[in-house]
Amino acid sequence: MAGQTKTTIYLAPNVYRALKVKSATTDRSISDLINAAVIEALREDALDLEAFEKRAKEPSRSFEKVLEDLKRDGLL
C-alpha cells in the first residue's frame, strides 16, 4: 500500500453489501473498485470540460429565444 492515502468513507448499507459482493465475484479489492469508480467519474468530468472548451466559441441562443421560436412554429 505504499504511495496510497488511507481515508474513511461512509456508504449506505445496501451499497456496501453490493460492493462486497462485486469485490468477491470479481476478485478485486473494495479499494480497487472505489478507485476505479472515482477515476472514471473524474475522466467523465475531464471529457465534459473538454467538450465545453471546444464549444465555447459557438454562437448561442437564449432559452427565451428558443421558446419564442417554438411558439412561432406552433410547437408550444
N, C-alpha and C positions, 0 to 999 in steps of 0.2 A: 504494500500500500504506500510505498514511498512516493512522494510527489503529489499526493492527493490530500484534500481537505475534508475533515470529518465535520458533518453538520447534523442537525436534528430537523426532521420534517414531520409534519402531522398529516396523516392520511385518514380519510373516512374508513371505518372498519371494513366495509364491503370492497373498497378499492384496495386496501392492504391484502385482504384474502385473495382477491383476483391476481394481485401482483405476486403473491406467494405461489399460487398455482402456476402462473406463467413461468416463474423462476424455476419451479420444479420440472415442468414439462419441456422447457427449452434448454435446461442445463446451463442457465445464465444466472448470475447473482442479481439480487434485487438492486444493488448499487449499479450494476451494469445496465440493467433495464431502465432505471431512472436517468442515468447519464445519457443513454441513447435517446430517451424521450425529450430531455431538455435540449440536447444538441439539435434534434430535429426541429423543435419549436424555434430555436434561435436561427436555424438555417431558413425556415419559412419566413421569419421576420426579415432576414437579410435579403431574401428574394423579393419580398414586398417593397422594401426600401429601394432596391434596385429598379423595380418597375415604376415606382413613384418618380425617381430621378429621371428615368427615360422619358416619362410623360409630362414632366414639369413644364415644358415649353409649349405643350399642345394648347390650342385655344380651348376655353371652357365656356359653358353656358350656365347661367344661374338656374336654380331649381324653379324659380318663378317663371322664367322664360320657357322652360320645358313644359310646365303646367299650362302656360298660355298657348303654346303650340298644340298640345294635346286637345285643349278645348276648341281651338280653331279648327282642328281636323275632325272634330266630333267624337273623339275617343274618350272624353270626360264629360 
